[in-house]
Amino acid sequence: VSTRDRKSQATVLAPSTRISNSSALQQHPQAADLPALQERGTILTVFIVCYALTSFVGGYVSGGLYARMEGKSWIQSMLLTAMLFPGVVFGIAFVLNTIAIAYGSLAAVPFGYIVIVLLLWAFLSFPLSIIGTIIGRNWSSTPNHPCRVKRIPSPIPTRHWYLSPLAIALAGGLLPFGSIFIEMYFIFTSFWNYKVYYVYGFMLLVFLILLIVTVCVTIVGTYFLLNAENYHWQWTSFGMAGSTAVYVFLYSVNYFLFKTHMTGFFQTCFYFGYTAMFCVGLGLMCGAVGYWGASAFVHRIYRNVKCD
């Protein structure tokens, strides 16, 4: 694995773990019984706070994984872990807020709230991420290769197009998307058509089904890839699971065209801007789950390999 790949994998897997933790906390069945979560904007606030509090977990995962991959530029990996996903989300939100201010809309976020979010990141999320990275590098840095690793990579034979990593990655997202397809309609209807959503327990069940299906599909795809003598399973496993977000975004386009009555530049930007933020988070979360599932599978099968 190249140095760039090591850094990228550690960077994208760390925020994904934090997103999974934040999503699971929000979808607890008792969340629907809390009156505070029924107020406007409270769920978003809870997600931001949970994501900030789990920054230590993201830093720990990133630091440990990057150290096990024998990466050298751990400071850059640490900074990317703490800044990449929040930076993308803040950039999209900043553009949308600027458009809302230009249109004089009530959807514009007050400047004071933006400052609070920045302070929350600077004094809580960022320090916790740094502490987690340092602890992860020292406590979880021992390589755990299941068998002896060759220093000289073997050539990868040419295979049919449907066994290429891109084809496997695109096909891998179909089943996970199918497991949440029906629920996506109710979520989009609640968010964009202002319908009240109370079935958080059922959402938690769908969330668990999504995780299980994602792991199973990624393991099968990784097996086909290894069977084709292609050992580049890391990014392929991430792409197989993360491509679920691509199909969710395509579904959002269909929902925008046929289920909503939105028109104009302002509504279009807000719809696809918020949907893009959701899909980025979903893709990272599913990608991380798929990667860890494929990693456990690879370690399991190669641990039983007898090397001559």
N, C-alpha and C positions, 0 to 999 in steps of 0.2 A: 504494500500500500504506500503510495507516495506521500510526501510530507503535506502537500496541499490537501489530499484526500483525508489524511488523519485529522487535520485541523478542521476541515469542513464537517466531517462526521461527528466529531466531538461537539462542534458548535451547534448543529441542528438538532442533535439528540437531547441536549440538555434542556432547552426551552420546551421541547416536546413533552418531557417528563413533567415539567411544571404545569403545562396546559392540562395534561391528564389528571393531575392531582386537583387542580382548580375545578375542572369539569365534574369530577366525581364528588367533590364537596358540595357543589351547587345542586347536583341532581339527587341528593339524599331524599328519600321519600318524605321525611318530616319537613322538608323545606317548604312544601306547599301549605303547611299548617302555620307557618310563621307569618303574621300580618305584615311585618316589616318588608318581606320579600314581595309583597303584592303592590308596593308603591312603585311609582315610575322611577326608573334609573337605579333602583336598589340592587337588582341582580348584577348589573354592570359594575357597580361599586364593589360588590362582594367578590366578583371575579378579579378585579384589579388588586384588591387587598390580598386575596388568596394567592394570586400569582406572585405578588411581592414577597409574601411570607415564605413561599416555597422556593425562593431564589437560592437558598442554601442547598437544596436538593439538586437544582440544576447545575450549580457550580461543582458540587461533589461528583455528579455523574460525568460532567465534562472533564474535570481534572483527572479523575481516575481513568477514564477511557483513553484520553490523550496520552497519559503516562504509560498505560499498558501497550499502546501502539508505538511506544518509543519515540514520541514526537519531541521536538526540541524547542519550538516556538510556543511555549505554553502561555506566555503572557499575552500574545496576540489571540490565542484561542480563548483565554479567559475574558478578554475585552469583547470579542465577538459574541461569546456566550451571553454576556450581560447586556449587550447593546443591539444585537442584530434584530431579533424579533420585536422588542419594544421600539426600536428605531423605525422598522417598517410600519408598524401599527400607528406610531405617532406621526409619521410622514403622511400616511393616508388621511388620518384624522385632521391633521393641520390643513391639508388641501381642502377637505370638506368643510371645515370650520371657516376657512377664508371665503369659500363660495357662499356659505350661509350668511356671513357678515355682509358680503357684497349685495345679496338679495334682501337684506334686512329681515331675515327669518328668525323666528323664536327658537329654531333648532341650533342656533349658534351657542357654543359653550362659553360661559363667562370666563374672562381672563383669570380670575381668581382660582377657578377650578383647574385650569391648565397648570397654574403654578403649584397647586397642591399635588397634582399627579407627578410633576417633575421632581418636587421635593421628596415625594414618596419613593420615587425611583432612585434619586441621588443618595438619600440618607438611610434607606432600608433595603431596597432590592440590590443595588450595586454593591454595598459592603457585604451583604450576605452571600452574594455570588462569589466575591473574592475569597471570603473565608471558606466557603464550600470547596472552591477550586484548590486552595492550599491544602486543606485537610484531605481531599480526594487524592491529590498527588502523593501524599505521604502515607496514607492508610490503604489505598486501593491501587497501587501502582505496579504490583507484581504481575508480570505477564502470565496469562493462564492458557497458553497454547495447549490444546489437547494432545498434540503429537509433535514430532520433530518437523520444523519448517525449513524448506529449502530456501537458500539465499538467492539462487538463480531461478527466476520464474520460468515455468514451462510454457511452451508455445500453445496458443489456443487454436484448435482446428476450426476451419470454416464450417458453419452449419447453415441450415435453412433459415429463412428470414423470421419464421415464427418462433425460433429458438434464440433470437437475438435478445439482449437485455431490454431494449426499448419495447419490443413487442410484448415480452413477458410483463414488463412494468405496466403497460397500458391495459393489458388484459386482467391484471391482478386487481384492479380497482372496481371491476364490474360487480363481483359478488358482495363485497362490503357495502357498496352503494345500494345494491338491491335489498340488503338487510335493513336499511334506514330509509328507503324510498318513500314509504307511506308516511312515516313520521315526519319527514322533511316537509310534506305538504302542510301539516298542522303547525309546524314551527314557523314556516314562512307566512302562513295565514295569520298566526298570532302576532308576528312582528310587523308585517306590512299591511294587513287588513284590520288590525286593531281588534282581534278576537282574543278573549281572555283564555289563557292556557293554564290549566290547573293539574294536569295529569303528570306530575313530576315523577311519580313512582313508575309509570309506564315508560317515561323517557329514560329513567335509570336502567330499566330492563333492556330497552333498545340499545342503550349505550354499551351494556355488557355484551349483548349479542354482537354488536359491531366489533368489539375488541376480540371476541372469540373467533369470529369469521375472518377477521384481518390476520390473526396469527395463523390460522389453518391455511388460508390461501397463500400466505407468504412462505410457509414451510413447503407447500407443494411446488410453488414456483421455484424456490431455491433448489429443491431436489431435481427438477427438470434442468435447471441451469448447470448444476454440478454433474448431472448425468451426461450433459453435452460437453463435459470437460472444460467448462468455463468457471474459473474460480473467483471471478469478480462478482461475488454475491452480495457484498455490503451495500453498495448504492442501488443495486437492482432490487434487493429486498426492501429498502427504504422507498424506492419508486413504486414498487408493486402496491404497497399499502398507502403511500401518499397520493397515488393517482386517484384515490377515492374523491379527493377534493376537486379534481378536474371534472368529474362527472357531476358533483354537486353544483359546481359553477355552471355547467351546461344546463342542468335542471333549472337553475335560477334564471337563466336566459329564457327558457321556455315559460317559466312562471311569470316573468315580467311581461312577456308578449301576450299571453293568453289568460292570465288570472288577475292581473292588476289593470288599473286604468290610469297609470302614471304617464305623464307626458312632460315634455320640456327638459331643458338642460339641467335644471336644479334637481328635480326628482330623479332623473336618470343617474346623475352623479352620486346622489346619496344612496340610491338602491345598490348600484354596482360597487360603490366604495365600501359600504358596510359588508356586502356579500364577499368582497375580496378579502377583507380582514378576517371574516369568519372562515373562509376557505384556506387561507394561509395557516391559521391556527389548527384547523382540522387536518390539513395535509401534514403538518409537523407532528401532530399527535399520533395520527395513524401510522406515519412513517416510522416513528420511534417504536411503537408497539410491534410493527412488523419486523423491524431490525432486531429487536431483542428476542422475538420469537425465533427468527431465522438463526440468530447467533446461538441460542440454546440448542437448536436442532443440529447445527453444524458441529458444535462442541460434542454433542452426544454421539453422533455417528463416527467422528474422527477419533474420539477417545477409545473406541473399540478397534481401531485399525492397528494391525501389527506391522510395524516397520522393520524391514530387513536390515 
